[in-house]
Amino acid sequence: MKNIALALAVLAAAASSSAAWEYRGFRSGMSIDEASAASRTQGGLHPAEGIDGLYSLGPPATSRTNMSFCQGTLFALNVSLDGGVNAFAQTTKELIATHGNPVARAIHDYTDSGLLSSVSLDWMIAPGETTSASITDWERGTTINRGFSAFDALCQRN
């Protein structure tokens, strides 16, 4: 009986790991049709012009959420957060409480448009899937982003 319970627990864990990240009704591995259905109450999906597989949630001019699909499967979602450094600190605190310590990446370099400074904190949440929080300062101001990616898990490399 214990073996059956253990087997059921392993199967349940394997089934739930097929979608490692979920955010406001969107989850890694969704089809474009599933994401479109989930987006109906949030402004709908809008394809980006000239960029295959990139969609915004709501009208592109006002959207703060972008989604990327490869082979028709949702593999990345990026959300711009309001609140500056406070939002970055609160998001980071929540992610550390949930996932432990992150891997940090920092960029401080000059580009064609001026100085770019960025700190990104990444957490692996399942094999090939990550979530992140980043703060970037550049010519147009400071942006705070929350990201989710399953590229390594869902997108085939050629």
BELGI-V566040 format. One record per backbone hydrogen bond with DSSP energy under -1.0 kcal/mol. CO is the residue of the C=O (numbers start at 1). NH is the residue of the N-H. E is the energy in kcal/mol with one decimal. If there is no record, write none. Layout:
[[CO:NH:E] [CO:NH:E]]
//
This chain:
[[1:5:-2.2] [2:6:-2.5] [3:7:-2.4] [4:8:-2.5] [5:9:-2.2] [6:10:-2.3] [7:11:-2.5] [8:12:-2.4] [9:13:-2.2] [10:14:-2.3] [11:15:-2.4] [12:16:-2.3] [13:17:-1.3] [15:18:-1.0] [16:19:-1.0] [21:28:-2.0] [23:26:-2.0] [26:23:-3.2] [27:30:-1.7] [30:74:-3.3] [31:35:-2.5] [32:36:-2.6] [33:37:-2.2] [34:38:-2.3] [35:39:-1.5] [39:42:-2.2] [39:44:-2.7] [44:58:-3.3] [46:56:-2.7] [51:54:-1.6] [53:69:-2.5] [54:48:-3.1] [55:67:-3.0] [56:46:-2.3] [59:62:-1.6] [59:63:-1.4] [64:80:-3.0] [65:57:-2.5] [66:78:-2.7] [67:55:-2.8] [68:75:-2.6] [68:76:-1.6] [70:73:-2.0] [73:70:-2.2] [74:29:-3.0] [75:150:-2.8] [76:68:-2.6] [77:148:-2.2] [78:66:-2.5] [79:146:-2.5] [84:88:-2.0] [85:89:-2.9] [86:90:-2.5] [87:91:-2.7] [88:92:-2.6] [89:93:-2.5] [90:94:-2.3] [91:95:-2.4] [92:96:-2.6] [93:97:-2.1] [94:98:-1.7] [95:99:-3.4] [96:100:-2.1] [103:122:-2.8] [105:120:-2.9] [107:118:-2.8] [109:116:-3.1] [111:114:-1.6] [114:111:-2.9] [116:109:-2.5] [117:137:-3.3] [118:107:-2.9] [119:135:-2.2] [120:105:-2.6] [121:133:-2.0] [122:103:-2.8] [123:131:-2.2] [126:129:-2.7] [128:153:-1.1] [129:125:-2.3] [129:126:-1.4] [130:149:-2.7] [131:123:-2.9] [132:147:-2.2] [133:121:-3.0] [134:145:-2.4] [135:119:-2.3] [136:143:-2.8] [137:117:-2.5] [138:141:-2.4] [141:138:-2.3] [143:136:-2.7] [144:81:-2.9] [145:134:-2.4] [146:79:-2.8] [147:132:-2.5] [148:77:-2.1] [149:130:-2.8] [150:154:-2.6] [151:155:-2.6]]
//
